[in-house]
Amino acid sequence: MGRMTARSGPRLACSTASVLTRSLRSVFALLSDAGFAGIEIMVTKDPATQDPESILELAEEYGMRIEAIHAPFLLVTRTVWGTHPVGKIRRAIDLAERVSAPIVVVHPAFRWQPGYQRWLEEELPRLGRTTDVLVAVENMFPVRVRGRDVVSMHASGSLDDLERFPDVVLDTSHAAVARLDPVAAARRLGDRLRHVHLSNNAGKGWDSHLPVDEGVLELDRFLDALGADGFAGTISLELDLRRHGDDEASLRAALVRNRVFCGSHLALRA
């Protein structure tokens, strides 16, 4: 799996989305203190997340690699860098190039975005020939609407849809909501799988992003399978840690516990 040498082992990172309300400097300090060498930057309204100089200064200060840039596709970032998804992607690529991040994470089109869907299918593969940055599309999930059946908000909601794209991000919590086995999904995606968002899920039908050692997913089995299959991309923890609030000791302990869990199942590259 991946473009790197088979069985060279993956890298481990933590996404700034895990502690989204903090300043970027405090996130770098926290993740470095918890033993992480890699970080994924979620672009938000915080100007520091959009500024390559700020990111590079923090990366150098804390000795961390920028493993990925997550373009602003969340509901809370819907107006960051405008509202047109292609414009967001182009700016994210520029940011990634300037901070030497190898990948940009994007979301698939909503059903009411046929223009963006056509761009993903027709133009995204061509874009890959003009930059060294991979633009990888993340798997999403159906939602339950009160009084209605389960509905898919995205035009690309299944693995069949994702297989149209050359580069894909597998989010394990999203996979759980879609009732996919992450191990089977990763193996089916094969070399298309470039990046992983790792978290557990409560198994109650919504996207919960639990710590890796909680929930219904057997993430030990998933990590063992990634290692056995030679995945050489980045595994980025994307967790909901809001329960820890401002308790620094508790938050740090949770991050360390999740890092150690992953390290115990992977031969990580430096």
CORJOPE-V132238 format. One record per pair of residues at least 4 apart in sequence whose ideal C-beta (glycine too) atoms are under 7 Angstrom apart, sorted by sequence separation. I is the first residue (numbers start at 1). J is the second residue. D is the distance in Angstrom with one decimal. If there is no record, write none. Layout:
BEGIN
I:J:D
I:J:D
END
This chain:
BEGIN
4:8:5.5
14:18:5.8
16:20:6.8
22:26:4.5
24:28:6.5
25:29:6.4
26:30:6.1
27:31:6.1
28:32:6.0
29:33:6.2
30:34:6.3
32:36:6.7
47:51:5.9
51:55:6.5
52:56:6.0
53:57:6.2
54:58:6.4
55:59:6.1
56:60:6.3
57:61:6.2
58:62:6.1
73:77:6.9
79:83:6.1
84:88:7.0
85:89:6.4
86:90:6.5
87:91:6.5
88:92:6.2
89:93:6.4
90:94:6.6
91:95:6.4
92:96:6.2
93:97:6.3
94:98:6.4
95:99:6.4
109:113:4.1
113:117:6.0
114:118:6.4
115:119:6.5
116:120:6.4
117:121:6.5
118:122:5.6
119:123:4.7
120:124:5.0
123:127:6.0
124:128:6.9
127:131:6.7
157:161:6.1
159:163:6.3
171:175:6.5
172:176:6.6
173:177:6.9
174:178:6.4
181:185:6.4
182:186:6.1
183:187:6.5
184:188:6.1
185:189:6.3
189:193:4.2
210:214:4.4
218:222:6.6
219:223:6.1
220:224:6.3
221:225:6.3
222:226:6.6
223:227:6.5
224:228:6.2
225:229:6.0
247:251:6.1
248:252:6.1
249:253:6.2
250:254:6.5
251:255:6.6
252:256:6.2
253:257:6.2
254:258:6.5
255:259:6.3
256:260:6.1
257:261:6.4
258:262:6.7
259:263:6.2
260:264:6.2
262:266:5.9
22:27:5.1
31:36:4.3
44:49:5.1
59:64:5.1
72:77:3.6
78:83:6.5
82:87:5.0
96:101:4.1
119:124:6.7
152:157:4.0
156:161:3.7
170:175:6.6
175:180:4.2
180:185:4.8
210:215:4.3
217:222:6.9
226:231:4.1
263:268:6.0
43:49:5.0
48:54:4.4
81:87:6.3
82:88:6.8
144:150:5.4
145:151:5.7
156:162:6.0
162:168:5.2
202:208:4.4
244:250:4.6
42:49:6.7
43:50:5.9
59:66:5.6
81:88:4.8
109:116:4.3
128:135:6.9
175:182:5.0
186:193:5.6
201:208:5.2
212:219:4.9
244:251:4.1
16:24:6.8
19:27:5.4
31:39:5.8
41:49:5.7
72:80:3.8
96:104:5.1
109:117:3.9
127:135:6.5
142:150:4.7
143:151:6.3
202:210:6.1
72:81:5.8
142:151:6.2
201:210:6.3
81:91:4.9
142:152:4.7
143:153:6.0
172:182:4.8
175:185:5.6
199:209:4.2
200:210:4.0
241:251:6.1
244:254:6.0
16:27:4.9
19:30:6.5
28:39:6.9
55:66:6.4
93:104:5.6
109:120:6.2
124:135:6.1
199:210:6.0
200:211:6.4
92:104:4.6
108:120:6.9
170:182:6.8
200:212:5.6
203:215:6.6
199:212:6.7
202:215:5.6
203:216:3.6
241:254:5.9
41:55:6.3
140:154:4.6
198:212:6.3
200:214:5.3
201:215:5.0
202:216:7.0
73:88:7.0
89:104:6.8
142:157:6.4
170:185:6.0
200:215:3.1
201:216:6.1
72:88:5.8
170:186:5.8
201:217:5.7
14:31:5.1
71:88:5.0
89:106:5.6
120:137:6.7
140:157:6.0
200:217:5.0
71:89:5.7
137:156:6.8
170:189:6.5
200:219:6.1
239:258:6.6
71:92:3.9
168:189:5.5
198:219:6.8
237:258:5.6
14:36:4.9
20:42:6.7
24:46:6.0
13:36:6.6
16:39:6.6
23:46:6.9
69:92:5.2
139:162:5.8
170:193:5.8
16:40:6.7
20:44:6.9
24:48:4.0
168:192:4.7
177:201:6.7
13:38:3.3
14:39:6.2
15:40:4.1
16:41:5.6
17:42:4.3
23:48:7.0
24:49:5.7
39:64:5.1
41:66:6.4
137:162:6.5
167:192:6.4
168:193:5.7
169:194:6.8
172:197:6.9
176:201:3.5
12:38:6.3
13:39:5.6
16:42:4.8
38:64:6.4
43:69:6.6
69:95:5.4
159:185:6.1
166:192:6.3
168:194:6.6
169:195:4.5
170:196:5.3
171:197:4.0
172:198:5.6
173:199:4.6
11:38:5.4
13:40:5.2
15:42:5.9
37:64:6.0
38:65:4.6
39:66:6.3
40:67:5.5
43:70:6.4
69:96:4.5
165:192:6.9
167:194:4.7
172:199:6.0
173:200:6.9
176:203:6.6
235:262:6.5
36:64:6.9
37:65:6.1
39:67:6.5
40:68:4.2
41:69:5.4
42:70:4.5
43:71:6.1
44:72:6.7
85:113:6.9
137:165:4.6
169:197:6.2
173:201:4.5
177:205:6.5
211:239:5.8
38:67:4.3
41:70:6.7
43:72:4.5
104:133:5.8
106:135:6.0
108:137:5.4
159:188:5.9
163:192:6.8
177:206:6.5
209:238:6.1
24:54:6.8
28:58:4.5
32:62:4.1
40:70:6.1
86:116:6.6
103:133:6.7
177:207:5.5
209:239:5.6
210:240:6.8
32:63:6.9
85:116:4.8
102:133:6.6
103:134:4.5
104:135:4.9
105:136:5.9
106:137:5.8
107:138:5.7
136:167:4.0
137:168:5.8
138:169:4.1
139:170:5.9
209:240:4.2
32:64:6.1
45:77:6.7
69:101:5.0
102:134:6.4
106:138:6.9
108:140:5.9
135:167:6.5
136:168:5.7
137:169:6.8
139:171:5.8
208:240:6.6
25:58:6.1
29:62:6.7
44:77:5.5
66:99:4.7
68:101:5.7
71:104:5.9
73:106:6.3
86:119:5.5
103:136:5.7
105:138:5.7
107:140:6.6
134:167:4.8
136:169:4.7
138:171:5.7
141:174:4.5
174:207:6.2
24:58:6.4
28:62:4.6
43:77:6.7
66:100:6.5
67:101:6.6
71:105:6.5
73:107:3.9
97:131:6.7
140:174:5.8
173:207:5.4
45:80:5.8
66:101:4.4
68:103:4.7
69:104:5.1
70:105:4.4
71:106:5.0
139:174:5.3
173:208:6.2
182:217:6.5
28:64:6.5
44:80:6.6
97:133:5.9
139:175:6.3
141:177:3.8
142:178:6.3
173:209:4.9
43:80:6.3
68:105:5.8
96:133:4.6
141:178:4.6
196:233:6.9
198:235:5.3
93:131:5.8
117:155:4.8
128:166:6.5
183:221:6.2
193:231:6.8
195:233:5.2
198:236:6.7
199:237:6.9
227:265:6.7
183:222:5.4
186:225:6.8
194:233:5.0
195:234:5.6
196:235:4.5
197:236:5.7
198:237:5.4
199:238:5.5
223:262:6.3
227:266:5.2
93:133:5.2
176:216:6.7
182:222:4.8
186:226:6.4
193:233:7.0
196:236:6.7
198:238:6.8
199:239:5.2
227:267:6.2
124:165:6.8
125:166:5.8
176:217:5.7
195:236:6.8
197:238:4.3
224:265:5.4
93:135:6.7
111:153:6.5
183:225:4.7
187:229:6.6
223:265:3.7
52:95:5.8
56:99:5.7
110:153:5.7
111:154:6.8
121:164:5.9
211:254:6.2
223:266:5.6
55:99:5.0
110:154:5.9
111:155:5.2
213:257:6.9
50:95:6.9
109:154:6.6
110:155:6.9
120:165:6.8
172:217:5.9
220:265:5.7
52:98:3.8
89:135:6.2
108:154:4.8
109:155:4.6
212:258:5.2
52:99:5.1
108:155:6.3
109:156:6.7
172:219:6.7
211:258:5.5
108:156:3.7
213:261:5.6
43:92:6.5
212:261:5.1
172:222:6.7
212:262:6.8
17:70:6.9
13:67:4.2
15:70:6.8
11:67:6.1
136:194:4.8
136:195:5.5
134:194:5.5
144:205:5.8
105:169:5.2
141:207:6.3
105:195:6.5
103:194:6.1
103:195:5.4
68:195:6.1
68:234:6.3
67:234:4.5
68:236:6.2
67:236:6.5
1:190:6.5
2:191:7.0
1:191:5.8
1:193:5.4
2:194:6.1
38:234:6.5
40:236:4.4
10:226:6.6
34:252:5.3
18:237:6.2
33:252:6.2
18:238:6.2
10:231:5.3
13:234:5.3
15:236:5.0
17:238:5.3
18:239:4.4
30:251:7.0
34:255:3.8
35:256:6.2
10:232:6.0
14:236:6.6
15:237:6.5
19:241:6.2
30:252:6.7
34:256:5.1
7:230:4.4
9:232:6.8
10:233:5.9
11:234:4.6
12:235:5.5
13:236:4.4
14:237:4.5
15:238:4.4
18:241:5.5
36:259:6.2
6:230:4.0
8:232:5.0
10:234:6.4
31:255:6.9
35:259:5.5
10:235:5.2
34:259:6.3
6:232:6.8
5:232:6.5
1:229:5.8
4:232:3.5
1:230:5.8
2:231:6.0
1:231:4.3
2:232:4.1
1:232:6.6
2:233:4.5
14:255:6.7
12:259:6.8
12:262:5.4
12:263:6.8
12:266:7.0
10:266:6.0
12:268:5.4
9:266:6.5
11:268:6.6
9:267:4.2
10:268:6.7
11:269:5.5
9:268:5.7
10:269:6.9
9:269:4.6
8:269:6.0
END
